[in-house]
């Protein structure tokens, strides 16, 4: 049985990854149509959720992950086709946390610096 917290985290993160991956690949198609230069490198997506990274990195599916909706495998497939590069970022250096978590004064200063707004 999958712990509900992992299921919730994986579901919400994979929804965000799915949307981000589809949008990024759409932008690449537009750039190619307009003959804009491309490096050919995979799109880099940073995350601090270790459990999701572990689930996405596995090539097989186990009983504990059968509850996943098939649409979440778009991201997994894009990673294995080398279209997306999912990388770990330390929680303290994850800029997105500044939008989703309460920050003390010092953390807010760092957040503003990471955004380049200082």
GROMACS elastic network, one bead per residue, 0.5 to 0.9 nm:
[ bonds ]
;  ai    aj funct       b0    kb
    1     4     6  0.87836   500
    1    63     6  0.82290   500
    1    64     6  0.58073   500
    1    65     6  0.88344   500
    2     5     6  0.83926   500
    2     6     6  0.69071   500
    2     7     6  0.64897   500
    2    64     6  0.56299   500
    2    65     6  0.73758   500
    2    67     6  0.86806   500
    3     6     6  0.54560   500
    3     7     6  0.63481   500
    3     8     6  0.87409   500
    4     8     6  0.60188   500
    4     9     6  0.84891   500
    5     8     6  0.50535   500
    5     9     6  0.60177   500
    5    10     6  0.83737   500
    6     9     6  0.50483   500
    6    10     6  0.58104   500
    6    11     6  0.81836   500
    6    51     6  0.73274   500
    6    52     6  0.81854   500
    7    10     6  0.52090   500
    7    11     6  0.58316   500
    7    12     6  0.84988   500
    7    65     6  0.88979   500
    7    67     6  0.87263   500
    7    68     6  0.85328   500
    8    11     6  0.50984   500
    8    12     6  0.61024   500
    8    13     6  0.84099   500
    9    12     6  0.53612   500
    9    13     6  0.59381   500
    9    14     6  0.82753   500
    9    49     6  0.82051   500
    9    51     6  0.85051   500
    9    52     6  0.76491   500
   10    13     6  0.51703   500
   10    14     6  0.57353   500
   10    15     6  0.82552   500
   10    49     6  0.85212   500
   10    51     6  0.75684   500
   10    52     6  0.54824   500
   10    55     6  0.85125   500
   11    14     6  0.53034   500
   11    15     6  0.60712   500
   11    16     6  0.86941   500
   11    52     6  0.89807   500
   11    68     6  0.79133   500
   11    69     6  0.89618   500
   11    72     6  0.82129   500
   12    15     6  0.51113   500
   12    16     6  0.63470   500
   12    17     6  0.86299   500
   13    16     6  0.50564   500
   13    17     6  0.59972   500
   13    18     6  0.83479   500
   13    47     6  0.88929   500
   13    49     6  0.81842   500
   13    52     6  0.74757   500
   14    18     6  0.56800   500
   14    19     6  0.83570   500
   14    52     6  0.78026   500
   14    72     6  0.60689   500
   14    73     6  0.88069   500
   14    75     6  0.75905   500
   15    18     6  0.50298   500
   15    19     6  0.62300   500
   15    20     6  0.85264   500
   15    71     6  0.89346   500
   15    72     6  0.70578   500
   16    19     6  0.52384   500
   16    20     6  0.60296   500
   16    21     6  0.84169   500
   17    21     6  0.57599   500
   17    22     6  0.83437   500
   17    45     6  0.81028   500
   17    72     6  0.85923   500
   17    75     6  0.67297   500
   18    21     6  0.51799   500
   18    22     6  0.60876   500
   18    23     6  0.84894   500
   18    71     6  0.80529   500
   18    72     6  0.65452   500
   18    73     6  0.85413   500
   18    74     6  0.67516   500
   18    75     6  0.56806   500
   19    22     6  0.52811   500
   19    23     6  0.60696   500
   19    24     6  0.84981   500
   20    23     6  0.51548   500
   20    24     6  0.59673   500
   20    25     6  0.85229   500
   20    45     6  0.84440   500
   21    24     6  0.51479   500
   21    25     6  0.61285   500
   21    26     6  0.84918   500
   21    43     6  0.81300   500
   21    45     6  0.83816   500
   21    74     6  0.83904   500
   21    75     6  0.65784   500
   21    78     6  0.79306   500
   21    83     6  0.87778   500
   21    84     6  0.72691   500
   22    25     6  0.52463   500
   22    26     6  0.60961   500
   22    27     6  0.86835   500
   22    74     6  0.85436   500
   22    75     6  0.84190   500
   23    27     6  0.62056   500
   23    28     6  0.86579   500
   24    27     6  0.51111   500
   24    28     6  0.62986   500
   24    29     6  0.87710   500
   24    43     6  0.72705   500
   25    29     6  0.63061   500
   25    30     6  0.87515   500
   25    43     6  0.81968   500
   25    83     6  0.79796   500
   25    84     6  0.89153   500
   26    29     6  0.51038   500
   26    30     6  0.63725   500
   26    31     6  0.86737   500
   27    30     6  0.50746   500
   27    31     6  0.61259   500
   27    32     6  0.85998   500
   28    32     6  0.61214   500
   28    33     6  0.85511   500
   28    38     6  0.83412   500
   29    32     6  0.50745   500
   29    33     6  0.61365   500
   29    34     6  0.86427   500
   30    34     6  0.62239   500
   30    35     6  0.85580   500
   30    36     6  0.86794   500
   31    34     6  0.51365   500
   31    35     6  0.61341   500
   31    36     6  0.51359   500
   31    37     6  0.76543   500
   31    38     6  0.79188   500
   32    36     6  0.58942   500
   32    37     6  0.77235   500
   32    38     6  0.77651   500
   33    36     6  0.77062   500
   35    38     6  0.86869   500
   38    41     6  0.79857   500
   39    42     6  0.86848   500
   40    43     6  0.89944   500
   41    44     6  0.86085   500
   41    82     6  0.83320   500
   41    83     6  0.77288   500
   41    84     6  0.86248   500
   41    85     6  0.89115   500
   42    79     6  0.85392   500
   42    82     6  0.58839   500
   42    85     6  0.57401   500
   43    82     6  0.86187   500
   43    83     6  0.62168   500
   43    85     6  0.58076   500
   43    86     6  0.83407   500
   44    83     6  0.89169   500
   44    84     6  0.59495   500
   44    86     6  0.60236   500
   44    87     6  0.69969   500
   45    84     6  0.71065   500
   45    85     6  0.61240   500
   45    87     6  0.61495   500
   45    88     6  0.86130   500
   46    85     6  0.84013   500
   46    86     6  0.59664   500
   46    88     6  0.57258   500
   46    89     6  0.58285   500
   46    94     6  0.80617   500
   47    50     6  0.79330   500
   47    52     6  0.88514   500
   47    53     6  0.79988   500
   47    86     6  0.72266   500
   47    87     6  0.62935   500
   47    88     6  0.52616   500
   47    89     6  0.55882   500
   47    90     6  0.81229   500
   47    91     6  0.83523   500
   47    94     6  0.75506   500
   48    52     6  0.89546   500
   48    53     6  0.85373   500
   48    87     6  0.84249   500
   48    88     6  0.56069   500
   48    89     6  0.51472   500
   48    90     6  0.57883   500
   48    91     6  0.54641   500
   48    94     6  0.70415   500
   49    52     6  0.56550   500
   49    53     6  0.64825   500
   49    54     6  0.89436   500
   49    88     6  0.77688   500
   49    89     6  0.86713   500
   49    91     6  0.84540   500
   50    53     6  0.50797   500
   50    54     6  0.62136   500
   50    55     6  0.87149   500
   50    88     6  0.76003   500
   51    54     6  0.51397   500
   51    55     6  0.62556   500
   51    56     6  0.86282   500
   52    55     6  0.51055   500
   52    56     6  0.60572   500
   52    57     6  0.84114   500
   53    56     6  0.51859   500
   53    57     6  0.59450   500
   53    58     6  0.87322   500
   53    86     6  0.75662   500
   53    87     6  0.82555   500
   53    88     6  0.79671   500
   54    57     6  0.51359   500
   54    58     6  0.64578   500
   55    58     6  0.55559   500
   55    59     6  0.86998   500
   55    61     6  0.88086   500
   55    65     6  0.82547   500
   56    59     6  0.77525   500
   56    73     6  0.83065   500
   56    75     6  0.79900   500
   56    76     6  0.55860   500
   56    79     6  0.84805   500
   57    76     6  0.74376   500
   57    79     6  0.83936   500
   57    80     6  0.86615   500
   58    61     6  0.75340   500
   58    76     6  0.88378   500
   59    76     6  0.85961   500
   59    80     6  0.87427   500
   61    64     6  0.80371   500
   61    65     6  0.61741   500
   61    66     6  0.68605   500
   62    65     6  0.54585   500
   62    66     6  0.64727   500
   63    66     6  0.53475   500
   63    67     6  0.82384   500
   64    67     6  0.73231   500
   65    68     6  0.58855   500
   66    69     6  0.80862   500
   68    71     6  0.83193   500
   68    72     6  0.70037   500
   68    73     6  0.84706   500
   69    72     6  0.59139   500
   69    73     6  0.78101   500
   70    73     6  0.55647   500
   70    74     6  0.78249   500
   71    74     6  0.58039   500
   71    75     6  0.84020   500
   72    75     6  0.61957   500
   72    76     6  0.73202   500
   73    77     6  0.59421   500
   73    78     6  0.83853   500
   74    77     6  0.51442   500
   74    78     6  0.60859   500
   74    79     6  0.86473   500
   75    78     6  0.50100   500
   75    79     6  0.62020   500
   75    80     6  0.87170   500
   75    84     6  0.77958   500
   76    79     6  0.52013   500
   76    80     6  0.64038   500
   76    81     6  0.87196   500
   76    84     6  0.88773   500
   77    80     6  0.51354   500
   77    81     6  0.61087   500
   77    82     6  0.85937   500
   77    83     6  0.86851   500
   78    81     6  0.50488   500
   78    82     6  0.62350   500
   78    83     6  0.51357   500
   78    84     6  0.56844   500
   78    85     6  0.86472   500
   79    82     6  0.50738   500
   79    83     6  0.57860   500
   79    85     6  0.60145   500
   79    86     6  0.72096   500
   80    83     6  0.75835   500
   80    84     6  0.80237   500
   80    85     6  0.89771   500
   81    84     6  0.77867   500
   82    85     6  0.68132   500
   89    92     6  0.83024   500
   89    93     6  0.65482   500
   89    94     6  0.61584   500
   90    93     6  0.53078   500
   90    94     6  0.62366   500
   91    94     6  0.50777   500
   91    95     6  0.85399   500
   91    97     6  0.75548   500
   92    95     6  0.82091   500
   92    97     6  0.82243   500
   92   107     6  0.88385   500
   93    96     6  0.89258   500
   93    97     6  0.85211   500
   93   111     6  0.87062   500
   93   114     6  0.82442   500
   94    97     6  0.57692   500
   94    98     6  0.78487   500
   94   111     6  0.89841   500
   94   114     6  0.89789   500
   95    98     6  0.57664   500
   95    99     6  0.77594   500
   95   111     6  0.65493   500
   95   114     6  0.65654   500
   95   115     6  0.73390   500
   96    99     6  0.55063   500
   96   100     6  0.67641   500
   96   101     6  0.87630   500
   97   100     6  0.50331   500
   97   101     6  0.55092   500
   97   102     6  0.85174   500
   97   103     6  0.89325   500
   97   111     6  0.86196   500
   98   101     6  0.57887   500
   98   102     6  0.73330   500
   98   103     6  0.69178   500
   98   107     6  0.82107   500
   98   108     6  0.73252   500
   98   111     6  0.59530   500
   98   112     6  0.86544   500
   99   102     6  0.82233   500
  102   108     6  0.88243   500
  103   106     6  0.77799   500
  103   107     6  0.54267   500
  103   108     6  0.54767   500
  103   111     6  0.86536   500
  104   107     6  0.53217   500
  104   108     6  0.60218   500
  104   109     6  0.86801   500
  105   108     6  0.51164   500
  105   109     6  0.63095   500
  105   110     6  0.88267   500
  106   109     6  0.51511   500
  106   110     6  0.64300   500
  106   111     6  0.86679   500
  107   110     6  0.50895   500
  107   111     6  0.60770   500
  107   112     6  0.86690   500
  108   112     6  0.61807   500
  108   113     6  0.85949   500
  109   112     6  0.52156   500
  109   113     6  0.63166   500
  109   114     6  0.87240   500
  109   118     6  0.83273   500
  110   113     6  0.50240   500
  110   114     6  0.61363   500
  110   115     6  0.86534   500
  111   114     6  0.50713   500
  111   115     6  0.63101   500
  111   116     6  0.86872   500
  111   117     6  0.89630   500
  112   115     6  0.51605   500
  112   116     6  0.63301   500
  112   117     6  0.54476   500
  112   118     6  0.60286   500
  113   117     6  0.59235   500
  113   118     6  0.54448   500
  114   117     6  0.77494   500
  114   118     6  0.87476   500
  115   118     6  0.80768   500
